[in-house]
Amino acid sequence: MSHTKIWVHVVWGTKGRQPVLSNGLRQKFLDHMVGFAAQNDIDIGLLNCWIDHVHCLIRLKPDQNLAEILKMLKGETSHWINKNHLTEKRFTWSGDYFAASVSEGNLKGVHNYILGQERHHAHRTFREEVDAYFAVNPVIASGEAKMELQLG
C-alpha cells in the first residue's frame, strides 16, 4: 500500500473578492466543507477563511490530485451556499487558486498562520497579502496568472 505525506496549503477567493463570508456564514461554511471533505475521503488538516478567501491545508493521498479535489470542494460548496440562499446574490468562487507544498518541518508555522486569519487580516487585506507574497516569491508563470490571483 502506498503512503504519502504531501501537504499542500491552498488559498482561493470569492469571485471579485466579494466580502460575503461574513461571521454568520463563515462557521456554517467551514463546518459544511469539513463534513463534505470527510465524506469524500479528502484529508483536510486545517481549514479557515476570511470574508473573501479560504485557506486549506490538504494532505494528498496517492490516488488524488489537487485540481480534482479543488473542483469538488469549490463546486460543492458554492452549490450548497446557493441552494440554501446563504448570500444575497448568487455566490461564486474565483476560478483560480494558489497552492504551495508544505514540508513536515513547516506544518506548525502554516497551521498557526491559517488559524490566525482574523487577527492577520485586521491589519492587512488579502490583496496586500498577495502583493507582499509575490514581492518575495516571484512567479514563474506569466504575469496574467499573478493578476488573476490578485484581482480574482
Buried (B, 14 or more C-beta within 10 A) or exposed (E): EEEEEEBBBBBBBBBEBBEBBEEEBBEBBBEBBBEBBEEEEBBBBBBBBBBBBBBBBBBBBEEBEBEEBBEBBBEBBBEBBBEEEBBEEEBBBBEBBBBEEBEEEBBEEBBEBBEEBEEBBEEEEBBEBBEEBBEEEEEEEEEEEBEBBBEB
